[in-house]
Amino acid sequence: MGADSVAGFKFSVTVGSVIMGFKSVSGIARKIDVFTYQEGGVNDYVHTFAKPVASEGTLTMEKGVYSGVYNPFYVVGEPLGKLPLILTVYDYAGGIAKKYTFMNSMVKSWSVSGFDALRNEMVIDKFEITYGSFIVEDD
């Protein structure tokens, strides 16, 4: 049995009961800092230890501006509370391929692309969401 590749073009973001589509989502990463310790008398290796997590992760999410629908990301600096932010990736048949669940999230920044009467481009909302931790689930 082989592993199935996951396509990155069919996904949704859920916060509570609000389900949203985005043009792009980036910034999913795990990283820890480490320090090494050279033990006296041991010359063939060093000990490596994980440092405490010192920074949050940041998701960058972009979508077209729309009207008439509630978006919880317009409130900057307000924690999303106990509600997890869930990024669901779908397979080609529409089933769930992978889920990323982010905890301790807060909207760090929100910006809107420029307006230009001479161009025919969609107006884009850009959100930066910080998160404290996340889990990955394969369905």
C-alpha positions in Angstrom: 0.0 0.0 0.0 1.5 3.3 -1.1 1.1 6.8 0.3 -1.3 9.2 -1.5 -0.1 12.6 -2.5 -2.1 15.5 -1.2 -3.1 18.3 -3.6 -2.9 21.8 -2.1 -5.7 23.4 -4.1 -8.9 22.2 -2.3 -9.0 23.4 1.3 -11.2 25.3 3.8 -10.7 27.1 7.1 -13.1 26.7 10.0 -13.4 28.7 13.2 -16.3 27.6 15.3 -19.3 27.3 12.9 -17.8 29.7 10.3 -16.4 27.9 7.2 -14.3 30.1 4.9 -12.4 29.6 1.6 -9.1 31.2 1.0 -6.9 31.9 -2.1 -3.8 30.8 -0.2 -2.7 29.8 3.3 1.0 29.5 4.2 3.2 29.4 7.3 2.5 25.9 8.7 5.7 24.9 10.3 7.3 23.3 13.3 10.7 24.3 14.6 12.5 24.1 17.8 15.8 25.5 18.9 18.4 23.2 20.3 21.6 23.5 22.4 24.5 21.1 22.5 26.5 20.1 25.5 30.0 18.7 25.2 30.4 16.2 28.1 33.9 16.1 29.5 35.8 12.9 28.5 33.4 12.1 25.7 35.0 12.9 22.4 32.9 11.1 19.9 29.6 12.9 20.2 27.8 15.8 21.8 24.5 15.8 23.7 21.7 17.7 22.0 18.7 19.1 24.0 15.6 21.0 22.9 15.1 24.5 24.2 11.7 25.6 25.4 9.4 27.0 22.6 10.2 30.7 22.4 8.0 31.9 19.6 4.6 31.4 18.0 3.9 30.3 14.5 2.2 32.6 12.0 -0.2 31.7 9.3 -0.6 34.0 6.3 -4.0 33.8 4.7 -5.3 35.6 1.7 -8.8 35.8 0.2 -10.9 38.0 -2.0 -12.9 40.7 -0.2 -16.6 40.0 0.0 -19.6 41.5 1.7 -22.5 40.3 3.8 -20.8 37.4 5.5 -19.2 37.4 9.0 -15.5 37.0 9.2 -13.9 36.4 12.6 -10.5 37.6 11.4 -11.5 41.3 11.1 -10.9 41.8 14.8 -7.1 42.3 15.2 -5.5 41.5 18.6 -8.5 39.5 19.9 -7.8 35.9 20.7 -10.1 33.4 18.9 -10.7 32.1 22.4 -11.1 28.4 22.9 -12.2 27.9 19.3 -9.6 26.0 17.3 -8.7 27.2 13.8 -9.0 24.1 11.5 -7.5 23.9 8.0 -9.0 20.9 6.2 -7.4 19.7 2.9 -9.6 17.6 0.6 -8.7 14.8 -1.8 -9.7 14.6 -5.4 -13.0 12.9 -4.5 -13.9 15.5 -1.9 -13.0 13.4 1.1 -10.8 14.7 3.9 -7.1 14.0 3.2 -5.6 16.0 6.1 -6.6 18.3 8.9 -4.4 20.9 10.7 -5.9 22.1 14.0 -4.3 25.3 15.4 -4.8 26.2 19.1 -4.2 29.5 21.0 -4.8 31.6 17.8 -5.0 35.3 17.5 -5.3 37.7 14.6 -1.9 39.5 14.4 -2.6 41.7 11.4 -5.1 42.4 8.7 -4.5 44.4 5.5 -6.3 45.1 2.3 -4.7 45.3 -1.1 -4.8 48.7 -2.8 -7.6 50.1 -4.8 -6.9 51.3 -8.4 -9.6 52.5 -10.7 -7.5 51.8 -13.8 -7.0 48.1 -13.0 -9.4 45.2 -13.1 -8.1 43.2 -10.1 -9.8 41.6 -7.2 -9.4 43.3 -3.8 -7.6 40.9 -1.4 -7.8 40.6 2.4 -4.5 39.4 3.9 -4.6 38.1 7.5 -1.7 37.0 9.7 -2.8 34.6 12.4 -0.5 33.6 15.2 -0.9 30.1 16.8 0.7 28.5 19.8 0.6 24.9 18.7 -1.0 22.6 16.2 -1.8 19.0 15.5 -1.9 17.2 12.2 -4.5 14.4 11.5 -4.7 12.0 8.6 -8.2 10.9 7.8 
